[in-house]
Amino acid sequence: MSSSRIAPIQWLRALAATLVLLMHASDMIEAGPVLMTGAFVPAVPNLAAFGASGVDLFFVISGFVMAHWLATADHDPVRFLAKRWLRIVPLFACVSVIYMTIMHDPLTLPSAVMSFTVFPVLDGGSYHLPALYPGWTLAFEFAFYAVVAVAMRVRRHRVEHLLALTVAVALAGSVIHPGWAPLRVLLNPLLLEFALGVAVWMAWRRGISARIAAPALVTGIALLAIGIAFGLGVTLPLQVNLAVAGETGFARTWTWGFRGRWWWWA
């Protein structure tokens, strides 16, 4: 069964996209002519933080999809990376070019180049957001794809090796703290969210998720309702530069990535 035919993946992708949309809608509301406060709509103050968790859910989904793909087909690492680049980057670059013609903020060379390289190759110790700033997530996606490409070289138990490699790379980033921005993305605790997705696939493959689907669904719905109504209970900074620096990776994984796992069991 291909990953595209696993129905929960499509539902979860829709949920993650909706959460991110809510986050941006919250930003627009706060900057708009009519300020909607908690007294008017109780959920609005929580949308920015809660909606941002959609990014982390996307990372967990990516881990699941890549584990499923790695276990069901034999691929060449170079061809795999080339196909992923051709599938994602050209479209992102085209949209970025259009956006750069109408954006109001000043455009820097590193930000423009990232529209085509995904990685912040012109950045040293600092980090510049891409012109179309949601593209920062693509750097982490391709960092995980690099780990997937390494796991392809293993003949047996590829998914198990993928899980071990992803965890090792994430933990290494929490100790080493590279000074170069691209290396900080490659070695980053935030990759633990992809590892969660790989672990969920392993549980799903073994039939564990089917045995706890009902309570997991109830728990997932309850967490979603609580998060929208009252917030996440933990204040996490949303700055992208902190995520790239590896300062929020563990907190995001525990608070947002781990919560996203509950939806898989259903």
Stockholm file with secondary structure:
# STOCKHOLM 1.0

chainA/1-266         MSSSRIAPIQWLRALAATLVLLMHASDMIEAGPVLMTGAFVPAVPNLAAFGASGVDLFFVISGFVMAHWLATADHDPVRFLAKRWLRIVPLFACVSVIYMTIMHDPLTLPSAVMSFTVFPVLDGGSYHLPALYPGWTLAFEFAFYAVVAVAMRVRRHRVEHLLALTVAVALAGSVIHPGWAPLRVLLNPLLLEFALGVAVWMAWRRGISARIAAPALVTGIALLAIGIAFGLGVTLPLQVNLAVAGETGFARTWTWGFRGRWWWWA
#=GR chainA/1-266 SS CCGGGCHHHHHHHHHHHHHHHHHHHHHHHHHSSSCCCTTTCTTHHHHHHHHHHHHHHHHHHHHHHHHHHHHHCCCCHHHHHHHHHHHHHHHHHHHHHHHHTTCCSCCCHHHHHHHHHSSCTTCSSSCCCCSSGGGHHHHHHHHHHHHHHHHTTCSSCHHHHHHHHHHHHHHHHHHHCCSSHHHHHHSCGGGHHHHHHHHHHHHHHTTHHHHTHHHHHHHHHHHHHHHHHHCCSSCCCCCHHHHHTTSSHHHHIIIIIHHHHHHHHC
#=GC SS_cons         CCGGGCHHHHHHHHHHHHHHHHHHHHHHHHHSSSCCCTTTCTTHHHHHHHHHHHHHHHHHHHHHHHHHHHHHCCCCHHHHHHHHHHHHHHHHHHHHHHHHTTCCSCCCHHHHHHHHHSSCTTCSSSCCCCSSGGGHHHHHHHHHHHHHHHHTTCSSCHHHHHHHHHHHHHHHHHHHCCSSHHHHHHSCGGGHHHHHHHHHHHHHHTTHHHHTHHHHHHHHHHHHHHHHHHCCSSCCCCCHHHHHTTSSHHHHIIIIIHHHHHHHHC
//
